[in-house]
Amino acid sequence: MKVFKFGGASVKDAESIKNVCAIVKKEKSLVIVISAMGKTTNKLEHVVNDYFNKEDYNAPLRNVFDYHKNILHELFPDEKNEIWPTFQKICDYVELYLKNDPEKDYDKTYDQIVPIGELLSSKILSSYLSLSGINTNWLDIRKILITDSRFRKAVVNWEESEKNTQNAIGDSTAIFVTQGFIGGTSGNLMTTLGREGSDYSAAVLGNMLNAKDVTVWKDVPGILNADPRYFNDPKKLDHISYKEAIELSFYGATIIHPKTIKPLQNKNIPLKVRSFMNPSEDGTMVNNDTTDDGLMPIFIYKPNQVLISLSRKDFDFLEEQHLSDVFDILHSNKLEVNIMQNSAINFSICLDYEKKRIEQVVSDFQKNYRVLYNANLELLTIRHYDVTSLSEMTKNHEVLLEQKTRSTLKLLMRNLQE
C-alpha cells in the first residue's frame, strides 16, 4: 500500500484534476489524501469570520459554490452524473448550518464549516477517476480518524482510528480517495487537525497501513533550501533525514506539516516530496539516513510576527511562577511561541500574529503585567548558517532579537524598507 497526498494547488481546477488522474491511473493499492481545491480553505475561513461576526457571509459562500460548480461543469457536463446531487447536498448542509445563530465557540464553528472544502474536492476527484475508468472507493475520514474535541487542533485517538483504518482499507489492492486535514469525534462532530494538516493525515494513514512510502505532491520540485515566494534561486535538497525534516518543520518550514514526520519515522516509512507538474522527476527523499544533512544553508522565513515583552508592574524580578502563568495564558489562547528570551525583569515572546488571539492574549497579560509589543516583524531561521548568508539576510533590517546555536540561527527583524 502507498499513500499519495495532493494539496490544494494540485487540484485547483479541472485541468489539475485531470493531471492527478494521469498520475494515479497506473497505481494499485493506493490511498489518495486530498486537500480542499485551490484557496477554498481561505475562502471558507472568510465565511466563518463573517458568520461569527454576524456580517453578510452570502457573497463569499456563493463564491465557493460557484468556483466548484464551474469545475463540475467542465468535468461532468452531464448533470445526471451522481456528483451533482452530492454537491448540492453538501451546499445545502452549509446553508442550513449558517441559518442558526453562531455558537460562542469560534473553533467549533470553524470545524463544522471549513472541512466541506475537503469533502467537495474528494468527492469530485473520486467521481472523475471513476468516470475515467479508474475504479475508486471514496472514504469518509470523519468515520475513520476519530479525534478528541479540541477543535482546530484535534488529537487523533490512535487505537480506535487504527482499527477503523484496517477495517476500511486493510490489505486491499484498490484505490481509495479520502480527505486530509479533518477527522471526527465520537459524537459525529467534524474536527480539523491544524492548518495545512493534510500532510499529517497522510502520514497517520501511512503509519496505520504500514505503507511502502508516502508521497506528498507539491507545486515545487521537492524540498527547497528556501521558500521561492521570498528568496531568489532556491536549491532543491535531493535527500534529508527525518531528524532534519523535523527541525525544519519545527522552525516553520511550510513544505511539511510539523507533525508529519514522526508517524513515518516510527515505522521507517520513506517520505517523498515530488512535483505534480513534473511527476517523472524524483523530488526529495526523507528517511533515516543523515549523510546529506548540513550540506547547504536552509532558510525558513515567517512573516507577520509579533514580539510581546512582559514585565511586572512593580518592576520586580520575574520568577518561575510568573513564567508558568504566562504559558498558561498562551495555552488557553491556543498560541505557540516561535522564539522567547528572558532577563531578570523582562520576558519576551515572538508569536504568529493572529489578530483575535493576539488581542485576547494581550488583554489577559495586561491584568498582571506591563505589556509592550511590536507587530509587522519577520522571523528568519537559518539552519547550517555561514557568515555570507548572515550578512546577506540582515541587509536593510533591524535585528530585535537573536538566538544562535552551532547549527541554527534565529533572527527576529524589522524590515527598514517598509
N, C-alpha and C positions, 0 to 999 in steps of 0.2 A: 504493500500500500504506500502511495505517495500522497503528499498534500501540496496543493498549489494555492497560493493566496494572490488575488488580484485586487489592487487598490482602486480608488475612485477614478484616477486618471486613465486607467486601463479599460474602463467601461463607461466612458463619458458620453458616448454617442453610438449610433447604430453601427458605424464602421468599426469602432472599437470592440463592440460585441462580436462582430464577425471575425475580428482578429483573434480574440480569445478562443472562439470556436476553432480556428485554424491551428492554434497552439495545442489544444487538448484533444483534437479529433483522433489521434493515433494512440491515445493513452488508454490504459485499463487499470483497475484497482486504484482509483484516484478520488480524493476528496477536494473539491474546489470551494475555497472560502472566499467570499466576495464582500467588498465594501459597498457603501452607497455610491451611486453614479455621480461622477464629476464633483461639483461643490454642493451636492444635495444636503449633506450634514450641516454645512454652514447656513444654508437657506432655512432648514428646519429649526436650527437654533434661533434664527431671526423670528420665526413663527412663535416659538416658545416664549421668547422675550416679550413680544408684542402681546401675546395672550396673557402672560403673567402680569404684565403692567396694565392690562385692560385697555390696550390700544387696538387699532384695527389690524388684524392679522390676515385678513382675507386676500390682499394683494400678494404677499409673499407665499402664502399657501397655494394660491391659484398658479403662481409661477412654478412651483414644484410640480403640481399636477400636469400643467401644460408641457413642461420640459419632458416628462416621462411619456406623455401621450404622443408627442411628436416622434419620439424614438419608436414607440409602439407602431405608429403608422408606417414607418419605414421598414420595420422588421416583420410586421404582421398586418399587411394590407387587408387581409380577410378578417373582418371584425367578428367572424364566427369562431375564431380561434379561442380556446379556453382562457388565454391570458387576459382577454378583455374583461370578462366578468370578475376575474380575480383582481385585476387592477381597480375596478370600480368598488369592490368590497373593501379594499384597503383604504381607498379615498373616503368611503362612507364612514369607516371606523374613526378616522381622524376628525372628520367634520362633526360627528356625533359627540366625540370626546370633548371637543372645543366648545360645544354648546353649554357645558357645565361651567359653573364658577371655578376659578383656579383654586387649587389646594394651597395650603400655606407652605408646603414643602416644594421648593423650586426643583430640586434634584429629582424628586419622584415624578413630578410633572414632566420634566425633561425626558425621563426614561420611558414614559408612556407615549411620547410623540416622535422623538428623533429616530428611534430604531425602524420606523417604517421605511426609511431610505434603504436599509439593507434588505428588508422584506421585498420591496419592489424590485431592486436590482437582481436579487437571487431568483425571483420568480421569472423575470424577463429573460435572464441568461438560461435558466433551466428549460424554459419553453422554446427558446431559439435553438438550443442544442438538440432538443427533441425534433423540432421542425427540420433540422439539418441532417437528420438520420442518426444522431448520436443518442443512444438510449441513456437517459439520466434519471436519477432519483432526487427529488427535492426534499431536503431535511429541514425541519423546524428546530433550529438550535435552541429555542426557548424551552423546548421539552427535553433537551439533551444536556446542555450545560446549566446545571442548577446552581444558583448562587444565593448568597445572603441578601439582605435588603439594604445594603449600603449603596444607595442609588448613585450612579455615575462613577463609582469606584467599587463595583461589586466584587466579592471574593468567591471564587468557584468552590463548590462542595466537591472535592476531588473524588471521593469514594463513590458517591451517588452518580456523578457525571460520567465517571469511567465505566460504570456498569451500564448506564444508558447508551454510551458510545459503542461499547462492544455489542450490545443487543441490536442497535440500529445499523451498524456497519460491519463489525467483526472482520472476518477474512474475505469479505465479498470482493469479487473482481469487477464490480460495476463502477460507474462514475456517479458520484454524489455531488450535489450543489447545496451549499448551506451559507449561513450568514456569519460574517465576522462582527466583532465589537459588542455583540449583545448576548444576553442569557435570560434566564427566567427564574423567578422564585417558586417555591413550592406552592405559593398562593396564587400562581398564574399572573403575576405582575412582570412586566418587562424590566430588565436591568441592563446597564452598559458597563463595560469593563475598563473605562478610561479612554480619553480621546486618542484616536489612532490605534485602538485596541484590536483591530482585525489581525495584525501580525501575531498578537498574543493568542487569539482564538486558534489560529493555525498551529501554533506551537503546542498548545494544550491538546488539540486533537492528534497532532503528530505523536506526542508522548503516549497518549492513551491507546493509540493504534499501533504503537511500535513501528512507526513509519520508516521506510527506507531512507527518505530525506524529506525536507520541507523546502519548497521554493517560493520565495516572495518576488512577485513580478512588479517591477518599478518602471518609472519613466526615465531612469538613468542607467548607465551600463553596468552598475554594480555599486558597491560601497566606495564612495569617493573620499579623498582626504580633506575635502571642504565642500560646503553646500554651493552648487553653481548659481544659486539665486543671489549669493552675496560675494562670491570670490571668482576671480578670473582663472581659467585654465586649471581646474581641479584634476587630480590624478586618481586613476582607479586603483584600488587595492585588490590584487588578484586573490589574496588569501589573508585572513586574520584568524586568531584563535577565539574561542568562546570568551576567554578572560578579557581580551582586548575589546571584543564587541560589547561585553557587559560594561566595561569602563566608558566606552564611547556613548552608549545609551544612557548611562547614569549621568554623564555630564551634559546630556541634552541633544545628542545626535538624533535627528528625526528620521533617519533612514530605517532604523529598527526601533520598535517599541521597547521601552526599558525592561518589561517583564518577559520578553520573548525568548531570551537565550536559555534561561535556567531549565525550563521543561525539556529542552532539547539536549542540553549538556548532561542532564541527569541520566539520559539513556544513550548518550553519544550519537545522537542523530544529526547528521550534517544539515546545515542551513545554507541554501544557495540564494543569492540576490542577483536577479537577472533582469534584462531589459525586455519588456513586451514589444518594444519597437524593433529590436534586433534579436529575436528569440534563438537564433543559431549561435550567438556568442555566449561564452562561458559565464561571464559575470564574476561574482566574488564567492569564494567558498569559505564558510566558517565552520571550524571543527576544533579538535583538541590540540592540534599542532601549533606551537608558539614560535616556530622558527622565523617566520617573517614579521613578527611584531616589532615595531620601532624602527622600521627601515626609512620612514619619512615622517615629517611633522604632520599632525592631523589637527584641523581647525574646526572648532564647534562654536557656532555663533548663535546667541539667543538675544533677539531684540526685545523691546518693550518690557524692561526690567524696572523694578522699584527698589530703592535702598531705604530701609526703615531703621532709624537709630533710636534706641531707648535708653533712658537714664532715670534714676529715681528722682522724685520731685524734691527731695531734700538733699540731693547731690551726694548721698551716702553711697557706700560700696554696693555693687550688685552681687548678691550672694547666690548660692546654689538654688535656694527655694524660689528666687525671682526668675532664674532661667527655666526652672520647671514650670512656673506659671506661664511664662512666655510660650513654651512649647505646647502647653495645654490649650492655650488660646488659638495657636496656629492649627492644632489638630482639630479643634472644634469647628474651625472655619475651612477645613479641608485644603490647607495651603502647605506646600512643601518648600523647604529652604534650599536655594541654589548655592548660596555661599554665606558664611557667617564669620564674625570676628568680634572678640570681646576685649575690653580693657577693664580697669578697676571699677570705673563708674559708667561705662557705656557698653551696650551690646547692639551690634549692627547685623541686620539680616537682609539678604537680597532675595526677592521673590518675583515670580511672573506677575505682571500687572493684569489682574482680573478685576475690573472696576468694582463690581458689587462686593466681592470678597475682601478686597483691599480696604474699601471704605468701612466695612464692618470690623475688620481686624484692627484698623487704626482707632476706631471708636472704642473697641474693647481695651486696647492698650492705654488709651488716654485716661481711663478710670484710675490707673495706678502709677502711670509713668509719664515723663515728659517725652513727647514724640516729635521727631524731625524726619522728614523723608524727601527723597529726590526721585522723580519719575523720569521717564524717557531715557533710560540708560541702556547700555549694551553690555552683555556678558560674553567674553571671549575666553574659551578654554583651548589651550594648545597642548596636545599630547606629543611627547618627544620633541620639545621645543629646542630651538637653537638661537643664537644671537641675531642672525639675519631675520628670522621670522618674527622675533620680538620687536625689533626696531621698525620693521615694515608695518606691523599691525597696530602699533601705538601712534603712528603718524596722524596728526590732526585730532588727537584725542587727549582728554584729561583723565588720568587714571585715578579713580576714587578709592579703590580697594584692590589689593594684590595678594595672592597666595601662591606659594611655589613649593613643589616637591622635586625630587630628582627627575621625574618623568612628566610632571603635569604643572602647567602654569595657568592660573585663573586671573583674569583682569576684568574688573567692573569699571566701565568707562563712560564718559560723556563725549559725544561727538561735537567737536568745537565748530564744525562747519554747518551745523543745523541751527 
